[in-house]
Amino acid sequence: MAELFPAFHKLRGARIVIIGGGDLAARKARLVHGEGADLRIIWPCFAPDLWAEWSERAALIDRPPEAGDFVGAALVFVAIEDEAEARRIGAMARAAGVPTNVVDVPDASDFYTPSIIDRGEVVVAVSTAGAAPVLGRRLRAKVEALLPARVGDLAAFAKSFRASVAAKIAPDGRRAFWERVFDGDIAAAFLSGDEAGAREKMLAAVNAPSKDDARRGVVHIVGAGPGDPELLTLRALRLIQNADVILYDRLVGEEVLALARRDADRVFVGKAKADHAVPQEDIEEMMISLAREGKMVVRLKGGDPFVFGRGGEELETLRAAGVDAHVTPGVTAATGCAASAGLPLTHRNHAQAVTFVTGHAKGDADPDLDWASLAALDQTLVVYMGVGKARAISERLNSSGLDPATPAAVIENGTLPDEKILVGTAASLPDLVCAGGVKGPALLVIGETAAFAAPRAVGFVAEERMTA
Ligand SMILES: C[S@@+](CC[C@H](N)C(=O)[O-])C[C@H]1O[C@@H](n2cnc3c(N)ncnc32)[C@H](O)[C@@H]1O
């Protein structure tokens, strides 16, 4: 969880006190000077440049700061080089109960100054909590490059229609209305410079609202990939960021969930073997009732929702209930883990096919699979949920004709920082699992291509790595 909460201060009428008379103080003044701010700069003597720049736009008070200077201030910046003196003055300001920033002294500050993108109505602030200001500035530059030049004017344009939208469109349709404005031809016309055209279209839209603006619930079944948040699709990212409610599985990590809106509801509905947090029917009912309340629901599943993920059943149920439902694919564990391990699932010289199977079986039974065809040469076999059945899988393949010396790999927590990759043979598969202490989600990969996997073991002593 973040240690900071960003908030935007109103500058109009706010008294901002800057302590300092040199370049540091001038820089802070440039940062906080805004429409209607009551800016006061206090210090016994001012550098000529500061005087020239600020004497007409701020109150310059040439004496040492006093406790009374801070009473009633909205924000204080102590911008002087002498750290001990800065701390002393900072303590005086904080004693007056005013949020204070002592420049370059994080432990004496209540808040940090972010890197800012200022486009009028649109202000973007980036902070690294004082940990890496240069990184903050680089991120700011990247975000800036993504923002259309006229985005601030677009916000002002939207603001000029707020009252008429509120008068004409029912509250439950407003969000959809604005989404249509910003995603559609109105914003496109405005941003391309055709303000008159945009205004005309906007008036037409406000005066004849579309039936689509009535808030309709929707469920998006979304693949979250194998763990690394960088492997999310752009669409998955957008949907996660827009969701009102996220129903997520055990395999979806904190880093992915952290991308959601802070006010979105997150509901854990995950399942572990023999430990069903929420029964499948209840998950489906929950999705249906949330959508009927008009919510934008994201059903977030590890990997791809249509690969051993029950996404198909959920889609069927939602459609049968008349709920608007869509599917967004994700990187499935097999492709994610293979890429991470450097293991090509197909290879011109070693594997002409790839087969995904589940090792899951009811109770203690062995998986019910066509072992003879799985034992065939020239393919890569990937077993999901097979760790608990590694011995049975190894034995059944070997007794069905697979050469026991065929390379095999176990990939646990693939794509994540604690990823473990163990490489051995089809015969040694159960020992790999056992000696490797494999407990997290893992795949078994069997076939010539498994030999390409680069062994990697977190907390596993190198000499103990299993090899053929
Ligand atoms: C219920 S299945 C879900 C598969 C998911 N829908 C997909 O496309 O990857 C869960 C199994 O996927 C595999 N799995 C998921 N994420 C994994 C990861 N990061 N590393 C290794 N295996 C993973 C494991 O075999 C785990 O038991």
The ligand as an SDF file (V2000), in Angstrom:
LIG
                    3D

 27 29  0  0  0  0  0  0  0  0999 V2000
   -7.0960  -23.1870  -12.2040 C   0  0  0  0  0  0  0  0  0  0  0  0
   -5.6660  -23.1790  -13.2220 S   0  0  0  0  0  0  0  0  0  0  0  0
   -5.8400  -21.6280  -13.9740 C   0  0  0  0  0  0  0  0  0  0  0  0
   -5.0550  -21.4710  -15.2150 C   0  0  0  0  0  0  0  0  0  0  0  0
   -5.1670  -20.0860  -15.8080 C   0  0  0  0  0  0  0  0  0  0  0  0
   -6.5070  -19.8250  -16.2530 N   0  0  0  0  0  0  0  0  0  0  0  0
   -4.1730  -19.8780  -16.9460 C   0  0  0  0  0  0  0  0  0  0  0  0
   -4.5860  -19.6660  -18.0840 O   0  0  0  0  0  0  0  0  0  0  0  0
   -2.9910  -19.8800  -16.6740 O   0  0  0  0  0  0  0  0  0  0  0  0
   -4.3900  -22.9560  -12.0650 C   0  0  0  0  0  0  0  0  0  0  0  0
   -3.0820  -23.5960  -12.4820 C   0  0  0  0  0  0  0  0  0  0  0  0
   -2.4230  -22.8060  -13.4500 O   0  0  0  0  0  0  0  0  0  0  0  0
   -1.0310  -22.9540  -13.3070 C   0  0  0  0  0  0  0  0  0  0  0  0
   -0.4610  -21.6370  -13.0390 N   0  0  0  0  0  0  0  0  0  0  0  0
   -1.1060  -20.4660  -12.9500 C   0  0  0  0  0  0  0  0  0  0  0  0
   -0.2430  -19.4500  -12.7540 N   0  0  0  0  0  0  0  0  0  0  0  0
    0.9810  -20.0090  -12.6920 C   0  0  0  0  0  0  0  0  0  0  0  0
    2.2840  -19.4810  -12.5080 C   0  0  0  0  0  0  0  0  0  0  0  0
    2.4920  -18.1820  -12.3470 N   0  0  0  0  0  0  0  0  0  0  0  0
    3.3220  -20.3320  -12.5150 N   0  0  0  0  0  0  0  0  0  0  0  0
    3.1290  -21.6590  -12.6990 C   0  0  0  0  0  0  0  0  0  0  0  0
    1.9170  -22.2020  -12.8920 N   0  0  0  0  0  0  0  0  0  0  0  0
    0.8570  -21.3950  -12.8920 C   0  0  0  0  0  0  0  0  0  0  0  0
   -0.8090  -23.9050  -12.1420 C   0  0  0  0  0  0  0  0  0  0  0  0
   -0.7050  -25.2160  -12.6790 O   0  0  0  0  0  0  0  0  0  0  0  0
   -2.0780  -23.7430  -11.3690 C   0  0  0  0  0  0  0  0  0  0  0  0
   -2.3490  -24.8590  -10.5610 O   0  0  0  0  0  0  0  0  0  0  0  0
  1  2  1  0
  2  3  1  0
  2 10  1  0
  3  4  1  0
  4  5  1  0
  5  6  1  0
  5  7  1  0
  7  8  2  0
  7  9  1  0
 10 11  1  0
 11 12  1  0
 11 26  1  0
 12 13  1  0
 13 14  1  0
 13 24  1  0
 14 15  1  0
 14 23  1  0
 15 16  2  0
 16 17  1  0
 17 18  1  0
 17 23  2  0
 18 19  1  0
 18 20  2  0
 20 21  1  0
 21 22  2  0
 22 23  1  0
 24 25  1  0
 24 26  1  0
 26 27  1  0
M  CHG  2   2   1   9  -1
M  END
$$$$
